[in-house]
Amino acid sequence: MLEQGFDYPELSVCLDQAVFLEGNGNLSAYRMWFQDFSREMITCAVENGGFDVQSLWRDLAGTPFTEDAEWIGVIAKKMAKHAMLI
């Protein structure tokens, strides 16, 4: 396995890439993209997808959100079709 990371700070994105040489000689590449979001960015993205943000947490265990959180947990509810933002 060969692994390399790429950082695109101007886009708040990073990529972890792993390439595997399998026993049969085939190569398999796996790319895991990570996007950094602020509270405003994730709320906008979720709402533009047709959901209403119910709450934000600093993790998936329900710890109250703070601006310095490394992670954002989102609880969202699907909006009625007539209420979707465009």
Sequence and secondary structure as in RCSB ss.txt:
>XXXX:A:sequence
MLEQGFDYPELSVCLDQAVFLEGNGNLSAYRMWFQDFSREMITCAVENGGFDVQSLWRDLAGTPFTEDAEWIGVI
AKKMAKHAMLI
>XXXX:A:secstr
 EEEEEEEGGGTEEEEEEEEE TTS EEEEEEEEE   HHHHHHHHHHTTEEEEEEESSTT  B  TT S  EEE
EEE  GGG   
